Amino acid sequence: MGVKLHITRSGFRPGARGAGHVLGELQSAVMEILWRQPGLTVNEVEEKLQLRREIAHTTVLTTLDRMHRKGYLRREKHGKAFVYEPRYSREEFEQGMTQEVLGALLRQYSGSAISTFVDLVSADSQALDQLESMIREKRRAIEKARKK
Protein backbone atom coordinates (compact mmCIF):
# COMPACT_ATOMS: atom_id res chain seq x y z
CA MET A 1 0.00 0.00 0.00
CA GLY A 2 1.99 2.98 -1.26
CA VAL A 3 -0.40 5.87 -0.57
CA LYS A 4 -0.47 7.46 2.90
CA LEU A 5 -4.12 7.32 3.95
CA HIS A 6 -4.31 9.29 7.24
CA ILE A 7 -7.28 7.25 8.43
CA THR A 8 -6.48 7.58 12.14
CA ARG A 9 -6.23 11.38 12.12
CA SER A 10 -8.87 11.62 14.87
CA GLY A 11 -7.19 9.07 17.15
CA PHE A 12 -7.73 5.39 17.85
CA ARG A 13 -10.32 3.93 20.25
CA PRO A 14 -9.20 0.41 21.28
CA GLY A 15 -12.59 -0.64 22.72
CA ALA A 16 -14.59 0.21 19.59
CA ARG A 17 -15.54 -2.03 16.66
CA GLY A 18 -14.85 -1.66 12.92
CA ALA A 19 -14.62 1.91 11.65
CA GLY A 20 -15.54 3.03 15.18
CA HIS A 21 -11.89 2.57 16.16
CA VAL A 22 -11.17 5.89 14.43
CA LEU A 23 -14.58 7.43 13.70
CA GLY A 24 -17.43 8.46 15.95
CA GLU A 25 -20.72 6.57 16.09
CA LEU A 26 -22.49 8.67 13.44
CA GLN A 27 -19.52 8.70 11.05
CA SER A 28 -19.17 4.92 11.44
CA ALA A 29 -22.85 4.49 10.61
CA VAL A 30 -22.42 6.68 7.52
CA MET A 31 -19.42 4.65 6.35
CA GLU A 32 -21.34 1.38 6.84
CA ILE A 33 -24.24 2.73 4.77
CA LEU A 34 -21.99 4.00 1.98
CA TRP A 35 -19.87 0.83 1.89
CA ARG A 36 -23.06 -1.17 1.37
CA GLN A 37 -24.53 1.29 -1.13
CA PRO A 38 -22.13 3.91 -2.52
CA GLY A 39 -23.38 6.90 -4.46
CA LEU A 40 -26.09 8.27 -2.16
CA THR A 41 -27.33 11.83 -1.67
CA VAL A 42 -27.66 13.50 1.73
CA ASN A 43 -31.40 12.74 1.70
CA GLU A 44 -30.80 9.06 0.94
CA VAL A 45 -28.20 8.73 3.70
CA GLU A 46 -30.58 10.51 6.06
CA GLU A 47 -33.39 8.07 5.17
CA LYS A 48 -31.18 5.11 6.03
CA LEU A 49 -30.00 6.68 9.28
CA GLN A 50 -33.62 7.48 10.26
CA LEU A 51 -34.33 3.72 10.28
CA ARG A 52 -32.05 3.44 13.34
CA ARG A 53 -32.47 6.78 15.10
CA GLU A 54 -33.99 10.25 14.95
CA ILE A 55 -31.58 12.63 13.24
CA ALA A 56 -31.81 16.16 11.85
CA HIS A 57 -31.18 16.81 8.16
CA THR A 58 -28.59 19.47 9.01
CA THR A 59 -26.67 16.97 11.16
CA VAL A 60 -26.43 14.53 8.24
CA LEU A 61 -25.47 17.34 5.86
CA THR A 62 -22.75 18.62 8.20
CA THR A 63 -21.43 15.11 8.92
CA LEU A 64 -21.12 14.22 5.23
CA ASP A 65 -19.43 17.54 4.46
CA ARG A 66 -16.92 17.10 7.30
CA MET A 67 -16.19 13.51 6.27
CA HIS A 68 -15.58 14.74 2.73
CA ARG A 69 -13.22 17.49 3.95
CA LYS A 70 -11.33 14.99 6.13
CA GLY A 71 -10.84 12.74 3.12
CA TYR A 72 -13.06 9.80 4.12
CA LEU A 73 -15.64 10.46 1.38
CA ARG A 74 -15.68 11.60 -2.25
CA ARG A 75 -18.56 13.62 -3.60
CA GLU A 76 -19.76 14.60 -7.01
CA LYS A 77 -22.44 17.10 -7.98
CA HIS A 78 -25.47 15.49 -9.65
CA GLY A 79 -27.98 18.20 -10.49
CA LYS A 80 -28.54 20.19 -7.31
CA ALA A 81 -27.38 17.45 -4.93
CA PHE A 82 -24.03 15.97 -4.02
CA VAL A 83 -23.66 12.20 -4.29
CA TYR A 84 -21.29 10.67 -1.73
CA GLU A 85 -19.19 7.53 -1.81
CA PRO A 86 -16.35 6.21 0.37
CA ARG A 87 -12.85 7.22 -0.71
CA TYR A 88 -11.59 3.82 0.50
CA SER A 89 -13.12 0.36 0.30
CA ARG A 90 -13.73 -1.31 3.66
CA GLU A 91 -10.59 -3.40 3.08
CA GLU A 92 -8.45 -0.36 2.22
CA PHE A 93 -9.81 1.46 5.28
CA GLU A 94 -9.03 -1.46 7.60
CA GLN A 95 -5.58 -1.96 6.05
CA GLY A 96 -4.77 1.75 6.33
CA MET A 97 -6.00 1.94 9.93
CA THR A 98 -3.94 -1.10 10.88
CA GLN A 99 -0.86 0.17 9.05
CA GLU A 100 -1.04 3.59 10.73
CA VAL A 101 -1.58 2.25 14.25
CA LEU A 102 1.02 -0.53 14.05
CA GLY A 103 3.46 1.76 12.23
CA ALA A 104 3.21 4.35 15.00
CA LEU A 105 3.70 1.70 17.68
CA LEU A 106 6.68 0.20 15.88
CA ARG A 107 8.33 3.61 15.41
CA GLN A 108 7.95 4.47 19.11
CA TYR A 109 8.16 1.10 20.87
CA SER A 110 9.71 -1.30 18.37
CA GLY A 111 10.82 -4.12 20.70
CA SER A 112 7.78 -3.99 22.95
CA ALA A 113 5.36 -3.71 20.02
CA ILE A 114 6.83 -6.74 18.22
CA SER A 115 7.01 -8.81 21.40
CA THR A 116 3.44 -7.99 22.38
CA PHE A 117 2.19 -8.65 18.85
CA VAL A 118 3.83 -12.09 18.81
CA ASP A 119 2.42 -12.86 22.28
CA LEU A 120 -1.08 -11.90 21.13
CA VAL A 121 -0.82 -13.86 17.87
CA SER A 122 0.57 -16.94 19.60
CA ALA A 123 -2.69 -17.34 21.53
CA ASP A 124 -4.19 -18.64 18.26
CA SER A 125 -2.14 -21.38 16.60
CA GLN A 126 -3.72 -20.73 13.18
CA ALA A 127 -2.82 -17.05 13.40
CA LEU A 128 0.72 -17.95 14.45
CA ASP A 129 1.04 -20.31 11.47
CA GLN A 130 -0.26 -17.56 9.19
CA LEU A 131 2.26 -15.09 10.61
CA GLU A 132 5.12 -17.55 10.09
CA SER A 133 4.00 -18.17 6.51
CA MET A 134 3.73 -14.44 5.81
CA ILE A 135 7.22 -13.83 7.21
CA ARG A 136 8.69 -16.60 5.02
CA GLU A 137 6.91 -15.17 1.96
CA LYS A 138 8.13 -11.64 2.74
CA ARG A 139 11.73 -12.89 3.13
CA ARG A 140 11.50 -14.67 -0.25
CA ALA A 141 10.18 -11.51 -1.91
CA ILE A 142 12.99 -9.40 -0.39
CA GLU A 143 15.63 -11.92 -1.54
CA LYS A 144 14.13 -12.02 -5.03
CA ALA A 145 14.16 -8.19 -5.24
CA ARG A 146 17.82 -8.08 -4.11
CA LYS A 147 18.86 -10.46 -6.88
CA LYS A 148 17.42 -8.24 -9.60
Backbone as CSV, one residue per row, in Angstrom:
resi,resn,N_x,N_y,N_z,CA_x,CA_y,CA_z,C_x,C_y,C_z
1,MET,0.858,-1.174,0.000,0.000,0.000,0.000,0.895,1.226,0.000
2,GLY,1.053,1.902,-1.119,1.990,2.985,-1.257,1.468,4.346,-0.866
3,VAL,0.180,4.568,-0.833,-0.404,5.872,-0.568,-0.636,6.029,0.927
4,LYS,-0.223,7.172,1.486,-0.470,7.459,2.900,-1.919,7.863,3.057
5,LEU,-2.676,7.112,3.879,-4.115,7.320,3.948,-4.564,8.323,5.006
6,HIS,-3.909,8.391,6.141,-4.314,9.286,7.237,-5.709,8.948,7.758
7,ILE,-5.973,7.688,7.954,-7.278,7.249,8.432,-7.453,7.529,9.920
8,THR,-6.371,7.444,10.682,-6.480,7.580,12.137,-6.277,9.010,12.625
9,ARG,-6.495,9.984,11.770,-6.230,11.382,12.123,-6.970,11.839,13.378
10,SER,-8.099,11.219,13.698,-8.870,11.623,14.875,-8.544,10.793,16.104
11,GLY,-7.545,9.924,16.020,-7.194,9.073,17.149,-7.708,7.659,16.960
12,PHE,-7.373,6.807,17.912,-7.732,5.393,17.846,-8.405,5.001,19.153
13,ARG,-9.573,4.363,19.070,-10.322,3.928,20.247,-10.246,2.397,20.338
14,PRO,-9.400,1.854,21.218,-9.197,0.407,21.277,-10.467,-0.403,21.569
15,GLY,-11.395,0.125,22.333,-12.589,-0.636,22.717,-13.702,-0.636,21.676
16,ALA,-13.533,0.097,20.607,-14.588,0.212,19.592,-14.547,-0.977,18.643
17,ARG,-15.490,-0.974,17.673,-15.544,-2.028,16.663,-15.505,-1.398,15.269
18,GLY,-14.861,-2.097,14.317,-14.854,-1.657,12.921,-14.322,-0.243,12.755
19,ALA,-15.019,0.532,11.927,-14.616,1.912,11.650,-14.677,2.768,12.908
20,GLY,-15.423,2.310,13.917,-15.543,3.033,15.178,-14.226,3.184,15.920
21,HIS,-13.203,2.407,15.543,-11.890,2.575,16.157,-11.346,3.976,15.902
22,VAL,-11.708,4.564,14.771,-11.169,5.886,14.433,-12.254,6.928,14.149
23,LEU,-13.482,6.504,13.969,-14.583,7.428,13.697,-15.591,7.382,14.832
24,GLY,-16.355,8.447,14.960,-17.428,8.458,15.949,-18.582,7.562,15.508
25,GLU,-19.572,7.446,16.356,-20.718,6.567,16.093,-21.462,6.944,14.808
26,LEU,-21.749,8.228,14.624,-22.487,8.669,13.440,-21.649,8.481,12.174
27,GLN,-20.390,8.871,12.217,-19.521,8.703,11.047,-19.353,7.226,10.692
28,SER,-19.261,6.371,11.690,-19.166,4.925,11.440,-20.426,4.422,10.753
29,ALA,-21.575,4.889,11.219,-22.849,4.485,10.611,-22.917,4.950,9.157
30,VAL,-22.441,6.156,8.887,-22.420,6.685,7.520,-21.520,5.823,6.637
31,MET,-20.327,5.480,7.140,-19.415,4.645,6.354,-20.050,3.294,6.053
32,GLU,-20.687,2.678,7.044,-21.336,1.376,6.840,-22.401,1.470,5.742
33,ILE,-23.188,2.523,5.785,-24.237,2.731,4.771,-23.613,2.881,3.392
34,LEU,-22.582,3.722,3.291,-21.986,4.001,1.981,-21.122,2.845,1.469
35,TRP,-20.580,2.023,2.361,-19.872,0.825,1.891,-20.865,-0.165,1.284
36,ARG,-22.035,-0.254,1.895,-23.058,-1.170,1.367,-23.674,-0.646,0.082
37,GLN,-23.850,0.686,0.024,-24.529,1.286,-1.129,-23.889,2.642,-1.448
38,PRO,-22.778,2.642,-2.179,-22.127,3.914,-2.516,-22.967,4.731,-3.496
39,GLY,-22.711,6.031,-3.496,-23.383,6.905,-4.457,-24.740,7.394,-3.987
40,LEU,-24.829,7.781,-2.718,-26.094,8.271,-2.163,-26.038,9.773,-1.915
41,THR,-27.197,10.407,-1.989,-27.326,11.828,-1.665,-27.490,11.977,-0.157
42,VAL,-27.434,13.215,0.315,-27.660,13.499,1.734,-29.018,12.956,2.160
43,ASN,-30.059,13.202,1.351,-31.402,12.738,1.702,-31.473,11.215,1.812
44,GLU,-30.780,10.527,0.911,-30.798,9.061,0.938,-30.053,8.509,2.152
45,VAL,-28.931,9.129,2.499,-28.197,8.726,3.702,-29.066,8.996,4.926
46,GLU,-29.699,10.156,4.941,-30.581,10.507,6.060,-31.697,9.476,6.217
47,GLU,-32.330,9.085,5.120,-33.392,8.070,5.168,-32.908,6.800,5.840
48,LYS,-31.730,6.350,5.476,-31.176,5.110,6.031,-30.834,5.275,7.508
49,LEU,-30.309,6.430,7.872,-30.003,6.683,9.284,-31.271,6.758,10.121
50,GLN,-32.345,7.330,9.546,-33.621,7.476,10.256,-34.211,6.118,10.642
51,LEU,-33.830,5.061,9.945,-34.325,3.720,10.282,-33.801,3.272,11.645
52,ARG,-32.677,3.833,12.070,-32.047,3.445,13.335,-32.263,4.448,14.458
53,ARG,-32.390,5.738,14.073,-32.468,6.783,15.101,-33.027,8.064,14.506
54,GLU,-33.504,8.920,15.352,-33.986,10.245,14.948,-32.761,11.115,14.706
55,ILE,-32.735,11.791,13.554,-31.579,12.625,13.236,-32.018,13.786,12.350
56,ALA,-31.457,14.960,12.614,-31.805,16.161,11.850,-31.089,16.165,10.503
57,HIS,-31.755,16.709,9.503,-31.184,16.808,8.161,-29.860,17.565,8.189
58,THR,-29.813,18.659,8.955,-28.588,19.470,9.005,-27.422,18.685,9.623
59,THR,-27.724,17.796,10.553,-26.674,16.971,11.165,-26.066,16.038,10.117
60,VAL,-26.912,15.425,9.296,-26.431,14.530,8.243,-25.618,15.326,7.220
61,LEU,-26.143,16.471,6.821,-25.467,17.336,5.856,-24.080,17.738,6.363
62,THR,-24.009,18.187,7.596,-22.745,18.618,8.196,-21.774,17.448,8.326
63,THR,-22.277,16.298,8.745,-21.426,15.114,8.915,-20.817,14.688,7.586
64,LEU,-21.636,14.606,6.542,-21.117,14.219,5.228,-20.095,15.234,4.716
65,ASP,-20.369,16.502,4.901,-19.430,17.538,4.461,-18.100,17.418,5.213
66,ARG,-18.151,17.228,6.516,-16.920,17.097,7.303,-16.140,15.846,6.897
67,MET,-16.855,14.748,6.675,-16.189,13.507,6.268,-15.535,13.666,4.896
68,HIS,-16.168,14.452,4.036,-15.576,14.741,2.731,-14.308,15.582,2.907
69,ARG,-14.385,16.619,3.726,-13.225,17.493,3.945,-12.067,16.753,4.610
70,LYS,-12.374,15.778,5.470,-11.326,14.990,6.133,-10.752,13.921,5.215
71,GLY,-11.376,13.692,4.069,-10.842,12.738,3.116,-11.423,11.338,3.192
72,TYR,-12.440,11.129,4.015,-13.058,9.798,4.116,-14.039,9.532,2.978
73,LEU,-14.636,10.598,2.440,-15.640,10.464,1.377,-15.251,11.277,0.152
74,ARG,-15.734,10.830,-1.000,-15.676,11.603,-2.246,-17.094,12.067,-2.523
75,ARG,-17.219,13.177,-3.206,-18.556,13.621,-3.603,-18.514,14.217,-4.987
76,GLU,-19.629,14.096,-5.647,-19.760,14.600,-7.012,-21.136,15.245,-7.127
77,LYS,-21.175,16.378,-7.803,-22.440,17.104,-7.977,-23.278,16.416,-9.052
78,HIS,-24.496,16.052,-8.699,-25.473,15.494,-9.650,-26.708,16.381,-9.571
79,GLY,-26.882,17.243,-10.557,-27.982,18.202,-10.492,-27.729,19.174,-9.363
80,LYS,-28.686,19.278,-8.439,-28.544,20.192,-7.306,-27.952,19.517,-6.068
81,ALA,-27.825,18.196,-6.111,-27.382,17.454,-4.928,-25.993,16.854,-5.123
82,PHE,-25.278,16.706,-4.010,-24.026,15.971,-4.018,-24.342,14.492,-3.809
83,VAL,-23.579,13.646,-4.489,-23.659,12.202,-4.292,-22.350,11.793,-3.629
84,TYR,-22.451,11.042,-2.530,-21.291,10.671,-1.727,-20.959,9.198,-1.882
85,GLU,-19.655,8.916,-1.821,-19.189,7.527,-1.806,-17.904,7.471,-0.991
86,PRO,-17.586,6.324,-0.414,-16.348,6.211,0.373,-15.114,6.393,-0.515
87,ARG,-14.119,7.077,0.003,-12.854,7.223,-0.711,-12.100,5.890,-0.713
88,TYR,-12.278,5.095,0.355,-11.590,3.816,0.497,-12.609,2.694,0.632
89,SER,-12.298,1.547,0.057,-13.122,0.365,0.298,-12.974,-0.009,1.780
90,ARG,-13.841,-0.864,2.269,-13.731,-1.310,3.662,-12.344,-1.925,3.902
91,GLU,-11.881,-2.740,2.947,-10.586,-3.405,3.084,-9.442,-2.395,3.116
92,GLU,-9.482,-1.392,2.231,-8.446,-0.358,2.224,-8.464,0.434,3.530
93,PHE,-9.659,0.724,4.031,-9.808,1.464,5.278,-9.191,0.675,6.429
94,GLU,-9.553,-0.612,6.523,-9.033,-1.456,7.605,-7.521,-1.619,7.490
95,GLN,-7.027,-1.826,6.268,-5.579,-1.960,6.047,-4.862,-0.672,6.430
96,GLY,-5.394,0.463,6.012,-4.774,1.750,6.334,-4.773,2.028,7.823
97,MET,-5.893,1.732,8.488,-5.997,1.942,9.928,-4.959,1.077,10.645
98,THR,-4.877,-0.180,10.263,-3.939,-1.104,10.880,-2.504,-0.656,10.642
99,GLN,-2.212,-0.268,9.406,-0.863,0.168,9.055,-0.456,1.408,9.855
100,GLU,-1.359,2.361,9.993,-1.042,3.588,10.727,-0.817,3.318,12.206
101,VAL,-1.693,2.517,12.814,-1.576,2.252,14.248,-0.328,1.420,14.542
102,LEU,-0.162,0.305,13.805,1.016,-0.535,14.046,2.302,0.201,13.690
103,GLY,2.277,0.984,12.615,3.456,1.762,12.234,3.873,2.731,13.327
104,ALA,2.906,3.407,13.911,3.209,4.354,14.997,3.774,3.616,16.207
105,LEU,3.190,2.477,16.543,3.696,1.696,17.680,5.111,1.189,17.419
106,LEU,5.342,0.712,16.212,6.683,0.198,15.881,7.735,1.304,15.876
107,ARG,7.370,2.491,15.415,8.328,3.613,15.414,8.686,4.037,16.842
108,GLN,7.723,4.011,17.737,7.947,4.471,19.109,8.443,3.379,20.057
109,TYR,7.912,2.176,19.896,8.162,1.098,20.868,8.492,-0.204,20.143
110,SER,9.434,-0.186,19.267,9.711,-1.302,18.371,9.766,-2.666,19.075
111,GLY,10.658,-2.833,20.011,10.822,-4.119,20.696,9.568,-4.559,21.426
112,SER,8.992,-3.661,22.195,7.778,-3.987,22.951,6.609,-4.290,22.028
113,ALA,6.477,-3.515,20.954,5.364,-3.715,20.022,5.465,-5.081,19.346
114,ILE,6.653,-5.443,18.887,6.830,-6.736,18.220,6.592,-7.876,19.200
115,SER,7.165,-7.773,20.390,7.015,-8.814,21.404,5.546,-9.005,21.793
116,THR,4.850,-7.916,22.014,3.437,-7.986,22.384,2.608,-8.545,21.239
117,PHE,2.914,-8.141,20.019,2.187,-8.654,18.852,2.360,-10.164,18.750
118,VAL,3.578,-10.652,18.891,3.831,-12.092,18.814,3.109,-12.814,19.956
119,ASP,3.137,-12.251,21.153,2.416,-12.857,22.282,0.921,-12.960,21.979
120,LEU,0.350,-11.901,21.441,-1.079,-11.899,21.132,-1.414,-12.898,20.023
121,VAL,-0.588,-12.945,18.983,-0.825,-13.855,17.868,-0.659,-15.307,18.308
122,SER,0.286,-15.561,19.199,0.566,-16.942,19.599,-0.568,-17.579,20.391
123,ALA,-1.520,-16.786,20.831,-2.686,-17.337,21.531,-3.580,-18.135,20.580
124,ASP,-3.404,-17.950,19.285,-4.194,-18.642,18.261,-3.207,-19.337,17.319
125,SER,-3.154,-20.660,17.376,-2.137,-21.380,16.597,-2.290,-21.152,15.094
126,GLN,-3.528,-21.003,14.609,-3.724,-20.727,13.180,-3.146,-19.366,12.804
127,ALA,-3.362,-18.381,13.659,-2.823,-17.045,13.399,-1.301,-17.069,13.443
128,LEU,-0.735,-17.842,14.363,0.716,-17.952,14.451,1.286,-18.615,13.197
129,ASP,0.625,-19.667,12.727,1.043,-20.315,11.473,0.969,-19.333,10.310
130,GLN,-0.096,-18.553,10.259,-0.264,-17.564,9.193,0.853,-16.526,9.251
131,LEU,1.183,-16.070,10.451,2.261,-15.085,10.613,3.591,-15.666,10.134
132,GLU,3.884,-16.900,10.530,5.124,-17.550,10.085,5.181,-17.655,8.562
133,SER,4.076,-18.041,7.968,4.000,-18.169,6.515,4.203,-16.811,5.839
134,MET,3.592,-15.784,6.381,3.728,-14.443,5.810,5.167,-13.938,5.920
135,ILE,5.831,-14.245,7.031,7.221,-13.826,7.214,8.112,-14.538,6.194
136,ARG,7.907,-15.863,6.017,8.690,-16.603,5.021,8.485,-16.014,3.622
137,GLU,7.233,-15.729,3.281,6.912,-15.173,1.964,7.559,-13.793,1.780
138,LYS,7.524,-12.979,2.797,8.132,-11.639,2.737,9.646,-11.749,2.556
139,ARG,10.282,-12.690,3.272,11.727,-12.889,3.134,12.085,-13.323,1.713
140,ARG,11.271,-14.224,1.135,11.498,-14.672,-0.246,11.396,-13.489,-1.215
141,ALA,10.379,-12.667,-1.032,10.177,-11.510,-1.913,11.346,-10.519,-1.795
142,ILE,11.852,-10.318,-0.600,12.986,-9.404,-0.391,14.229,-9.975,-1.065
143,GLU,14.477,-11.262,-0.892,15.626,-11.921,-1.538,15.532,-11.822,-3.057
144,LYS,14.348,-12.080,-3.581,14.126,-12.019,-5.035,14.415,-10.607,-5.562
145,ALA,13.946,-9.593,-4.820,14.163,-8.194,-5.237,15.643,-7.829,-5.195
146,ARG,16.373,-8.372,-4.229,17.816,-8.079,-4.110,18.593,-8.640,-5.295
147,LYS,18.149,-9.790,-5.784,18.857,-10.458,-6.877,18.653,-9.779,-8.220
148,LYS,17.690,-8.920,-8.322,17.416,-8.237,-9.598,18.374,-7.118,-9.868
